[in-house]
Amino acid sequence: MHNTPVALVTGANKGIGLQVAKDLASKGFKVLVGARKLDLGVTAAKSVGADAQAIQLDVTDQASIAAAARQIEHTLGRLDVLVNNAGISRPIKPGTSVEQMRDGDKVSRVSVNDMRVVFETNVFGVVAVTQAMLPLLRKAPAGRIVNVSSAGGSLTLKDNPSDYSRQYVGVYQASKTALNAVTQAFAIELEGTSIKVNAVCPGFTATDLSNYAPGAGSVEDAAREPVRLALLDADGPTGTFSNAAGPLPW
């Protein structure tokens, strides 16, 4: 059994996931940098630190997920932290503006196939990876699952006519609402175990997903709340949804 705590971050070869990986490495974790393309993961792992390792992981590919779980089992024996960070907004072409993304994301216009693609990564991918990694998390003294969500998935905020999030209604937000429901379901199912499951909104961040939109925040700021939840002690909460400012309504 590996003595150093082990963290797996999906979609960690760039953006918020890469920063979360760096922050967890600085806290003493052996970090597995999950990436669909192993070569990109290898490059990213070098920037994370000496105790980081790339692992091929496509959250939409059951064979890839199973292979990653077997690799962790055979080489490390357990998993202490799982950060389900991999996510997409919509299949978009390079150079698409935020306005075009927002318009094309509307449920009245988006193709059902595009909607399936988003849900495959943002919802079903999280379920598949979590299911595969649960046996490894159960072997850790205190497993932590952090699902990277969005305040845009909050139905309560959307129900308030004055809330800014009503500007953002589309497939991405609907997928994060579903992810929140999945997070809550896992948390309830795992109550009474040493595993805590929480959802987090990192905020609007300058990454590929946002097309580096003007005014977007830094990955350093975005990573803080996911890392805090990954490091919760035994008294920490489970089944919560939060951002850097505090709790968010489901």
Secondary structure, 3 states (H helix, E strand, C coil): CCCCCEEEECCCCCHHHHHHHHHHHHCCCEEEEEECCHHHHHHHHHHHCCCEEEEECCCCCHHHHHHHHHHHHHHCCCCCEEEECCCCCCCCCCCCCHHHHHHHCCCCCCCHHHHHHHHHHHHHHHHHHHHHHHHHHHCCCCCEEEEECCHHHCHHHHCCCCCHHHHCCCHHHHHHHHHHHHHHHHHHHCCCCCCEEEEECCCCECCCCCCCCCCCECHHHHHHHHHHHHCCCCCCCCCCEEECCEECCC
